[in-house]
Amino acid sequence: MKVYDSILQTIGHTPLVRLNTLADDIQATVLAKVEYFNPGQSVKDRIAIKMIEDAEKEGYIKPGGTIIEGTSGNTGMGLAIAAIIKGYNCIFTTTDKQSKEKIDLLRALGAEVRICPTNVDPEDPRSYYSVAQKLSEEIPNSYYPNQYDNPSNAQAHYETTGPELWDETEGKITHFVAGMGTCGTVTGAGRFLKEKDSDIKVIGIDSVGSVFKEYFETGSYSEETIAPYFTEGIGEDLIPGNYDESVMDEIIQVNDRNAFLTTRALAKREGLFVGGSCGAAVYGALDYARQKGLGSDDVVVVILPDSGTRYISKIYNDEWMKENNFMSASSSLKAIEIVRHRAEARDVVSVPPDTTLQEAIDVMNENKISQLPVVNQENNVIGSLTENRILNRLIEDAGFRDAPVSEIMDQPFPVITGDMRVDQITQMLKKNTTAVIVKHDNGQMDILTKSDIIHALSHAKSNEV
Ligand SMILES: Cc1ncc(COP(=O)(O)O)c(C=O)c1O
């Protein structure tokens, strides 16, 4: 029988998935390691089991003991699952910044959760680090894994994530990109990969408002750098023991807005329903690939640490995104609103199929337009003419001037309804069409081009401020 003896055996060996539409302007191969395939739906399952098993080997915890950790949810989930199978209790401390979903999940797995204030110093007795520390001193037979400073964290990634990536890419990986929270992932997997091939670049993703980038570049950080931000799981206000500068090549900071819009794009355009730090990591990786002009021999691997289910009431909630100014009203613009935004009202200029090409060119010149729908007597769009198409035909044979457009025309522009969203229209315009036709309920039609969308978006944005 093909069975696992417990859910713990299903940790790791997560799939490596190519990014397609998000990376379509990048020559390099961009691959995502999708960690929500772990049983606790995050990368942290890997370190949870390793920290517990190492503690058992060292005799730090005995059967029936209590695991106490300061966790933003994912490590707690991994620890809680491992604790169930291995027979331990769990108490977690976390901050009031964390999603309610994450906390409810921990409680569902039998853990006790204490919520502590976010905006206090780590040394403050109210901080979630201090509370976890104190509980571990007070409760007998308790173990405080302390993922920040525990070497088993980075070691878990050295033993699993790193080798998986090396094998799955057949040693072709050239860039490794991972968010930095405890730094276990970037340090452990980065170290393994660099030992295999010292040319592999290790790029850490930090959040604006966190200290890692400044510390990496200057050797210290100013208290003024520390600022609140929403992205969960990455960035810190202290340097964890698992941070190892020797494996790092570069640290990129990503702000909440770019992180969250990319998170949503991963869901909508790649079908990857992931958490906010995943958007940060992908935004950073794509930006890096563009800036450095990475080529077709480059293989960039990005870690996607967790699932979107934990962020439904935040990143995936339009109202929350708008309230926090991460999403403008313009990103939910509909086709009909774009038509209304147009500088001047204009009727669709079209030609019937029996018009000659020369007549069609004259119509385009008179109206200063570069594409033209071909519409039959029944008001159906049956074809299209674009400058490119016309040019190609005339170069082939100038005699085409006198041919009816029905012989020259291209596929019709896609016909959409007025309620299609701007991001969906933009996707269509990125493929092989230069315009779309908006057909209204009353049969009237409008044509939308890229320049109409740019106009509408820039207009909507300036209104917003
Ligand atoms: C959602 C999420 N992303 C990224 C990270 C960063 O990984 P690491 O702690 O290994 O640096 C974490 C860590 O807590 C996380 O929870």
PDBQT file of the ligand as one rigid body, heavy atoms in Angstrom, charges set to zero:
ROOT
HETATM    1  C1  LIG A 501       4.642  33.909   5.561  1.00  0.00    +0.000 C 
HETATM    2  C2  LIG A 501       6.106  33.913   5.750  1.00  0.00    +0.000 A 
HETATM    3  N1  LIG A 501       6.899  34.286   4.760  1.00  0.00    +0.000 NA
HETATM    4  C3  LIG A 501       8.244  34.294   4.898  1.00  0.00    +0.000 A 
HETATM    5  C4  LIG A 501       8.855  33.968   6.024  1.00  0.00    +0.000 A 
HETATM    6  C5  LIG A 501      10.361  34.051   6.114  1.00  0.00    +0.000 C 
HETATM    7  O1  LIG A 501      11.040  32.852   6.229  1.00  0.00    +0.000 OA
HETATM    8  P1  LIG A 501      12.216  32.726   7.266  1.00  0.00    +0.000 P 
HETATM    9  O2  LIG A 501      11.652  32.844   8.649  1.00  0.00    +0.000 OA
HETATM   10  O3  LIG A 501      12.814  31.370   7.017  1.00  0.00    +0.000 OA
HETATM   11  O4  LIG A 501      13.217  33.818   7.017  1.00  0.00    +0.000 OA
HETATM   12  C6  LIG A 501       8.047  33.608   7.080  1.00  0.00    +0.000 A 
HETATM   13  C7  LIG A 501       8.609  33.378   8.359  1.00  0.00    +0.000 C 
HETATM   14  O5  LIG A 501       7.954  33.493   9.382  1.00  0.00    +0.000 OA
HETATM   15  C8  LIG A 501       6.642  33.574   6.935  1.00  0.00    +0.000 A 
HETATM   16  O6  LIG A 501       5.821  33.216   7.934  1.00  0.00    +0.000 OA
ENDROOT
TORSDOF 0
